[in-house]
Structure formats: structure tokens, C-alpha cells
Amino acid sequence: MSAITLEAVLTERARMLDAICAALLREAGKLAFPGGCPIRVAPGTASYRLQHDPASGTPSLMGEWRDRAGCRHGAVVIHADGSCFAEYDVVRPHPGDRRWFVEAVTVWGREGALKSEPRLLPALE
């Protein structure tokens, strides 16, 4: 039995990572922030590791997007069964509705069946 390597999983999941990043960008773009999309996310800009999933006993691919100071701005997890979840911080007032604050955009699902939405919080008055 051969060991599963990070490089092998990244190669196997490259198309899915591209789709997840595209969905995050599309969801943020739908909000129509002045000046364009407020996030910059790409598969090659995340740091990845494999993490053992205690529920299934299989490795999950975990990724994080951090800025130069080391602050985390987003994360992605792809489980061995192909299910995924990703989020990326937006942290701005909603451009079209002052009642809301956009905390992040999220993506979940499986390859070919990804769903996405903004994560909204009530704006402070």
C-alpha cells in the first residue's frame, strides 16, 4: 500500500481547486462592490497540508490563504469523498443594502455541483 502524498492529492484535486476559487470569485463579484471584486484568490496562493479526518479515517486536503503578515483570509477543505467547503473573508459593508455587512463568501458541494453564497451579518447601526 503506497502512502498518499500532498503532491499527489494536489494534482488529483487541481481541477476542483480551480472550480472552488472561480466560485468564490464569482460570488464576490455578484455583490458588485465599487472598484471590482474585493478578493484575490487562486489555488496557487494557498498553503496546503493533508489532515486525517477522524470520522472517515481518510486524509482531507486543507488549504489556507494568508496575507504577508500571516493573517488568515480564507480556507478550503476537500474530503476524500470529494465533498468540499471553502470560505474567503470579504469584511465590507454590503454595497447594495446598508442593512447588511458581508463577512465572507462561501462555497460547498462536490465537483460539478458547487453552491455558493455570501455570509452576511446585520450591519451595526
Z-matrix of the N, CA and C atoms (Angstrom, degrees):
N
C 1 1.458
C 2 1.529 1 108.82
N 3 1.310 2 116.89 1 125.38
C 4 1.458 3 119.82 2 -177.43
C 5 1.524 4 110.57 3 -88.68
N 6 1.314 5 114.25 4 149.22
C 7 1.465 6 120.19 5 179.31
C 8 1.528 7 109.57 6 -74.96
N 9 1.310 8 115.67 7 142.56
C 10 1.460 9 121.49 8 176.57
C 11 1.522 10 107.52 9 -82.32
N 12 1.335 11 116.23 10 127.88
C 13 1.462 12 120.08 11 -179.48
C 14 1.529 13 110.37 12 -106.92
N 15 1.311 14 115.02 13 155.19
C 16 1.455 15 121.12 14 176.79
C 17 1.527 16 110.49 15 -58.49
N 18 1.322 17 117.08 16 -43.54
C 19 1.462 18 120.98 17 -178.45
C 20 1.521 19 111.22 18 -61.24
N 21 1.328 20 117.29 19 -41.13
C 22 1.468 21 121.06 20 179.50
C 23 1.525 22 111.23 21 -65.17
N 24 1.324 23 116.90 22 -41.67
C 25 1.467 24 120.51 23 179.95
C 26 1.528 25 110.03 24 -68.31
N 27 1.324 26 117.92 25 -40.87
C 28 1.470 27 120.50 26 177.54
C 29 1.529 28 111.16 27 -61.31
N 30 1.317 29 116.85 28 -41.04
C 31 1.465 30 120.51 29 177.45
C 32 1.523 31 110.45 30 -64.20
N 33 1.320 32 116.47 31 -45.30
C 34 1.464 33 121.72 32 -179.39
C 35 1.529 34 112.09 33 -63.66
N 36 1.318 35 116.89 34 -35.92
C 37 1.470 36 121.66 35 -174.70
C 38 1.528 37 113.67 36 -100.28
N 39 1.326 38 118.40 37 9.53
C 40 1.473 39 121.35 38 -175.96
C 41 1.525 40 112.12 39 -57.90
N 42 1.326 41 117.69 40 -45.99
C 43 1.467 42 120.37 41 -179.08
C 44 1.528 43 111.10 42 -63.60
N 45 1.333 44 116.39 43 -38.58
C 46 1.463 45 119.62 44 179.34
C 47 1.528 46 110.69 45 -68.48
N 48 1.326 47 117.36 46 -40.65
C 49 1.467 48 120.23 47 177.00
C 50 1.527 49 110.87 48 -60.91
N 51 1.331 50 117.05 49 -40.78
C 52 1.470 51 120.29 50 176.02
C 53 1.527 52 110.54 51 -59.76
N 54 1.340 53 116.72 52 -44.82
C 55 1.471 54 121.20 53 -178.80
C 56 1.522 55 111.50 54 -65.37
N 57 1.325 56 117.14 55 -39.07
C 58 1.469 57 121.28 56 179.15
C 59 1.526 58 110.10 57 -64.46
N 60 1.330 59 117.10 58 -47.02
C 61 1.471 60 120.32 59 179.47
C 62 1.524 61 110.80 60 -63.01
N 63 1.327 62 117.36 61 -41.17
C 64 1.466 63 120.56 62 177.83
C 65 1.524 64 110.77 63 -61.80
N 66 1.324 65 117.15 64 -39.94
C 67 1.471 66 120.69 65 179.22
C 68 1.526 67 111.37 66 -67.29
N 69 1.334 68 117.87 67 -39.53
C 70 1.468 69 120.61 68 176.44
C 71 1.530 70 110.33 69 -61.35
N 72 1.320 71 116.34 70 -46.44
C 73 1.469 72 120.75 71 180.00
C 74 1.527 73 111.50 72 -64.73
N 75 1.320 74 116.69 73 -41.50
C 76 1.469 75 120.92 74 179.39
C 77 1.528 76 110.88 75 -62.62
N 78 1.337 77 116.09 76 -43.59
C 79 1.470 78 120.13 77 -179.02
C 80 1.526 79 110.56 78 -64.99
N 81 1.328 80 117.35 79 -43.37
C 82 1.470 81 120.22 80 177.79
C 83 1.525 82 110.29 81 -65.46
N 84 1.330 83 117.12 82 -38.26
C 85 1.457 84 121.30 83 179.55
C 86 1.518 85 113.41 84 -65.43
N 87 1.336 86 117.49 85 -32.33
C 88 1.468 87 121.70 86 179.06
C 89 1.525 88 111.89 87 -61.23
N 90 1.315 89 116.69 88 -25.05
C 91 1.461 90 120.39 89 -178.03
C 92 1.526 91 112.26 90 -75.13
N 93 1.314 92 117.32 91 -13.14
C 94 1.470 93 123.58 92 174.87
C 95 1.528 94 113.17 93 55.39
N 96 1.328 95 115.85 94 54.30
C 97 1.460 96 119.99 95 175.44
C 98 1.523 97 109.74 96 -67.09
N 99 1.336 98 117.54 97 141.54
C 100 1.471 99 119.61 98 174.62
C 101 1.532 100 108.99 99 -58.84
N 102 1.295 101 116.90 100 136.58
C 103 1.463 102 120.33 101 -179.12
C 104 1.512 103 113.46 102 86.81
N 105 1.320 104 117.81 103 0.61
C 106 1.463 105 120.72 104 176.92
C 107 1.514 106 113.89 105 97.69
N 108 1.299 107 114.28 106 -171.30
C 109 1.464 108 122.14 107 -175.80
C 110 1.532 109 110.68 108 -62.46
N 111 1.335 110 117.80 109 127.69
C 112 1.460 111 120.51 110 -175.48
C 113 1.530 112 114.65 111 -82.99
N 114 1.332 113 118.14 112 -2.06
C 115 1.463 114 118.55 113 -178.12
C 116 1.522 115 110.70 114 -117.36
N 117 1.306 116 115.39 115 152.90
C 118 1.459 117 123.15 116 175.40
C 119 1.520 118 105.97 117 -127.30
N 120 1.308 119 116.37 118 108.95
C 121 1.453 120 119.99 119 -176.24
C 122 1.525 121 109.11 120 -139.10
N 123 1.322 122 116.03 121 133.57
C 124 1.463 123 122.36 122 177.56
C 125 1.525 124 107.93 123 -149.96
N 126 1.328 125 117.25 124 150.17
C 127 1.468 126 119.00 125 -178.84
C 128 1.525 127 113.23 126 -55.81
N 129 1.327 128 116.97 127 -38.43
C 130 1.457 129 120.63 128 -176.33
C 131 1.510 130 115.34 129 -73.79
N 132 1.328 131 117.84 130 -6.49
C 133 1.463 132 120.05 131 -178.93
C 134 1.523 133 112.83 132 -100.73
N 135 1.317 134 117.57 133 3.54
C 136 1.472 135 121.36 134 178.26
C 137 1.524 136 110.02 135 -97.87
N 138 1.322 137 115.56 136 158.23
C 139 1.466 138 122.62 137 170.98
C 140 1.519 139 107.00 138 -101.48
N 141 1.337 140 116.82 139 133.07
C 142 1.465 141 121.08 140 -174.21
C 143 1.519 142 112.27 141 -118.62
N 144 1.327 143 113.46 142 156.02
C 145 1.463 144 121.50 143 173.05
C 146 1.526 145 107.39 144 -154.61
N 147 1.316 146 116.22 145 161.64
C 148 1.458 147 121.59 146 171.79
C 149 1.513 148 107.58 147 -98.21
N 150 1.313 149 116.21 148 138.78
C 151 1.465 150 121.20 149 179.02
C 152 1.522 151 108.60 150 -132.41
N 153 1.304 152 116.01 151 133.24
C 154 1.461 153 122.32 152 179.56
C 155 1.525 154 109.91 153 -67.75
N 156 1.328 155 116.64 154 126.57
C 157 1.463 156 122.23 155 176.63
C 158 1.524 157 107.94 156 -88.39
N 159 1.338 158 118.37 157 111.96
C 160 1.464 159 120.09 158 -176.17
C 161 1.531 160 113.12 159 -64.83
N 162 1.317 161 117.77 160 -25.19
C 163 1.470 162 120.33 161 -178.94
C 164 1.523 163 111.65 162 -73.48
N 165 1.330 164 116.88 163 -43.60
C 166 1.468 165 120.00 164 -175.58
C 167 1.524 166 113.44 165 -102.11
N 168 1.332 167 116.79 166 -17.73
C 169 1.454 168 120.27 167 -177.12
C 170 1.519 169 113.37 168 78.44
N 171 1.326 170 117.16 169 9.06
C 172 1.459 171 121.71 170 -178.14
C 173 1.526 172 110.32 171 -111.48
N 174 1.336 173 117.06 172 160.67
C 175 1.464 174 119.13 173 178.51
C 176 1.526 175 111.70 174 -80.11
N 177 1.314 176 115.90 175 139.37
C 178 1.464 177 122.74 176 173.27
C 179 1.521 178 107.97 177 -109.27
N 180 1.328 179 115.70 178 144.54
C 181 1.459 180 121.12 179 175.54
C 182 1.520 181 108.05 180 -85.73
N 183 1.311 182 116.49 181 122.42
C 184 1.462 183 123.06 182 -179.84
C 185 1.530 184 107.94 183 -115.31
N 186 1.319 185 116.29 184 134.79
C 187 1.456 186 120.75 185 176.96
C 188 1.515 187 110.46 186 -134.68
N 189 1.322 188 115.96 187 150.65
C 190 1.468 189 121.61 188 177.43
C 191 1.518 190 109.39 189 -136.68
N 192 1.321 191 114.81 190 139.21
C 193 1.457 192 121.69 191 172.70
C 194 1.522 193 107.25 192 -103.36
N 195 1.324 194 116.43 193 123.14
C 196 1.468 195 122.28 194 -179.33
C 197 1.526 196 109.35 195 -126.61
N 198 1.332 197 114.55 196 154.18
C 199 1.462 198 118.66 197 175.67
C 200 1.526 199 109.47 198 -86.58
N 201 1.315 200 116.77 199 -178.42
C 202 1.476 201 120.79 200 -177.34
C 203 1.522 202 112.96 201 -62.46
N 204 1.333 203 116.56 202 -26.66
C 205 1.467 204 120.56 203 179.22
C 206 1.530 205 111.87 204 -84.12
N 207 1.326 206 117.29 205 -3.39
C 208 1.456 207 120.70 206 179.01
C 209 1.514 208 114.91 207 91.77
N 210 1.329 209 117.65 208 3.59
C 211 1.469 210 120.83 209 178.89
C 212 1.522 211 109.51 210 -76.47
N 213 1.319 212 115.98 211 132.06
C 214 1.461 213 121.19 212 -179.05
C 215 1.530 214 110.60 213 -76.36
N 216 1.331 215 115.58 214 131.05
C 217 1.464 216 121.19 215 178.46
C 218 1.518 217 112.64 216 -115.51
N 219 1.321 218 116.94 217 -13.73
C 220 1.454 219 119.25 218 179.90
C 221 1.511 220 111.27 219 -167.90
N 222 1.339 221 114.31 220 166.46
C 223 1.460 222 120.07 221 -179.72
C 224 1.520 223 109.50 222 -152.23
N 225 1.320 224 115.25 223 154.58
C 226 1.462 225 122.14 224 176.04
C 227 1.522 226 108.12 225 -141.06
N 228 1.319 227 116.01 226 142.66
C 229 1.464 228 121.64 227 172.03
C 230 1.521 229 107.49 228 -134.13
N 231 1.328 230 115.49 229 131.84
C 232 1.462 231 121.66 230 173.42
C 233 1.522 232 106.19 231 -122.92
N 234 1.314 233 115.44 232 117.78
C 235 1.459 234 121.24 233 -179.58
C 236 1.526 235 110.25 234 -81.42
N 237 1.323 236 116.27 235 161.99
C 238 1.460 237 121.74 236 -178.60
C 239 1.527 238 111.98 237 -59.47
N 240 1.333 239 117.84 238 -28.03
C 241 1.473 240 120.58 239 179.54
C 242 1.528 241 112.69 240 -79.94
N 243 1.344 242 117.17 241 0.21
C 244 1.459 243 121.30 242 177.81
C 245 1.515 244 115.07 243 94.03
N 246 1.326 245 117.67 244 -7.34
C 247 1.465 246 119.36 245 177.09
C 248 1.529 247 109.09 246 -75.37
N 249 1.337 248 115.47 247 152.62
C 250 1.459 249 118.55 248 -176.33
C 251 1.520 250 111.29 249 -145.87
N 252 1.321 251 114.43 250 162.60
C 253 1.458 252 123.48 251 170.87
C 254 1.521 253 106.81 252 -147.80
N 255 1.330 254 116.35 253 138.17
C 256 1.466 255 121.05 254 175.78
C 257 1.517 256 108.86 255 -144.18
N 258 1.317 257 114.79 256 151.47
C 259 1.459 258 120.66 257 175.67
C 260 1.516 259 108.33 258 -146.36
N 261 1.328 260 115.04 259 150.41
C 262 1.452 261 120.62 260 176.44
C 263 1.521 262 107.87 261 -142.86
N 264 1.336 263 115.68 262 130.86
C 265 1.464 264 121.16 263 -177.08
C 266 1.528 265 111.52 264 -66.76
N 267 1.324 266 115.27 265 137.98
C 268 1.459 267 122.51 266 172.45
C 269 1.532 268 108.45 267 -111.49
N 270 1.318 269 117.40 268 -50.62
C 271 1.461 270 125.42 269 172.75
C 272 1.535 271 112.12 270 52.99
N 273 1.334 272 114.88 271 60.03
C 274 1.471 273 121.50 272 179.37
C 275 1.520 274 109.88 273 -148.34
N 276 1.317 275 116.84 274 153.36
C 277 1.466 276 118.95 275 172.67
C 278 1.532 277 109.92 276 -60.40
N 279 1.315 278 116.14 277 144.04
C 280 1.467 279 120.73 278 177.82
C 281 1.530 280 108.46 279 -60.80
N 282 1.332 281 118.49 280 129.93
C 283 1.469 282 119.81 281 -175.63
C 284 1.526 283 114.21 282 -72.42
N 285 1.329 284 117.59 283 -18.29
C 286 1.452 285 119.31 284 -176.27
C 287 1.510 286 115.27 285 -115.35
N 288 1.334 287 116.90 286 -5.02
C 289 1.469 288 119.80 287 -177.05
C 290 1.522 289 108.84 288 -150.93
N 291 1.314 290 116.03 289 103.96
C 292 1.469 291 121.82 290 -174.68
C 293 1.524 292 113.43 291 -63.62
N 294 1.324 293 117.67 292 -12.37
C 295 1.473 294 120.43 293 178.87
C 296 1.525 295 112.18 294 -73.82
N 297 1.349 296 117.33 295 -12.48
C 298 1.457 297 121.09 296 -172.82
C 299 1.522 298 112.64 297 -122.88
N 300 1.331 299 114.38 298 153.29
C 301 1.455 300 124.23 299 174.10
C 302 1.527 301 105.94 300 -122.03
N 303 1.325 302 117.47 301 130.77
C 304 1.465 303 121.41 302 -179.67
C 305 1.523 304 108.24 303 -89.38
N 306 1.321 305 116.26 304 107.56
C 307 1.461 306 120.81 305 178.82
C 308 1.527 307 111.05 306 -76.39
N 309 1.340 308 116.71 307 -45.85
C 310 1.463 309 121.15 308 -175.08
C 311 1.525 310 109.58 309 -163.05
N 312 1.323 311 115.22 310 171.82
C 313 1.460 312 121.44 311 166.97
C 314 1.525 313 106.55 312 -114.21
N 315 1.331 314 116.25 313 145.34
C 316 1.461 315 121.11 314 -177.25
C 317 1.523 316 110.39 315 -128.75
N 318 1.323 317 115.13 316 152.24
C 319 1.463 318 123.62 317 176.65
C 320 1.516 319 107.05 318 -136.44
N 321 1.326 320 116.56 319 140.42
C 322 1.460 321 121.16 320 176.69
C 323 1.520 322 109.27 321 -151.55
N 324 1.319 323 115.96 322 164.53
C 325 1.462 324 120.88 323 176.73
C 326 1.508 325 111.79 324 129.26
N 327 1.330 326 114.61 325 -143.18
C 328 1.458 327 123.31 326 179.32
C 329 1.523 328 108.31 327 -136.31
N 330 1.327 329 116.20 328 162.81
C 331 1.461 330 119.82 329 178.96
C 332 1.527 331 109.62 330 -55.77
N 333 1.315 332 115.96 331 131.06
C 334 1.453 333 121.31 332 -178.06
C 335 1.513 334 113.68 333 85.76
N 336 1.323 335 117.23 334 -8.96
C 337 1.474 336 121.53 335 -179.13
C 338 1.522 337 109.89 336 -143.39
N 339 1.325 338 116.23 337 53.53
C 340 1.461 339 120.88 338 -179.91
C 341 1.523 340 110.04 339 -87.23
N 342 1.310 341 115.84 340 141.65
C 343 1.460 342 123.89 341 174.70
C 344 1.523 343 107.03 342 -116.51
N 345 1.329 344 116.18 343 154.22
C 346 1.465 345 118.89 344 178.88
C 347 1.516 346 109.85 345 -149.73
N 348 1.327 347 114.37 346 156.32
C 349 1.459 348 120.21 347 176.37
C 350 1.521 349 109.39 348 -164.64
N 351 1.332 350 116.77 349 157.77
C 352 1.461 351 119.16 350 171.98
C 353 1.527 352 108.97 351 -79.81
N 354 1.316 353 116.34 352 149.05
C 355 1.469 354 120.51 353 172.70
C 356 1.523 355 106.15 354 -100.12
N 357 1.329 356 115.38 355 113.40
C 358 1.457 357 122.05 356 -174.27
C 359 1.518 358 111.34 357 -107.24
N 360 1.319 359 114.99 358 147.05
C 361 1.462 360 122.85 359 173.08
C 362 1.520 361 107.81 360 -123.99
N 363 1.324 362 117.48 361 149.29
C 364 1.470 363 117.95 362 174.17
C 365 1.532 364 109.26 363 -60.85
N 366 1.316 365 116.22 364 135.87
C 367 1.466 366 120.59 365 179.51
C 368 1.522 367 109.68 366 -72.06
N 369 1.309 368 115.26 367 148.85
C 370 1.458 369 120.09 368 175.20
C 371 1.518 370 108.85 369 -73.00
N 372 1.301 371 115.60 370 142.12
C 373 1.471 372 119.16 371 -179.44
C 374 1.500 373 111.03 372 -94.05
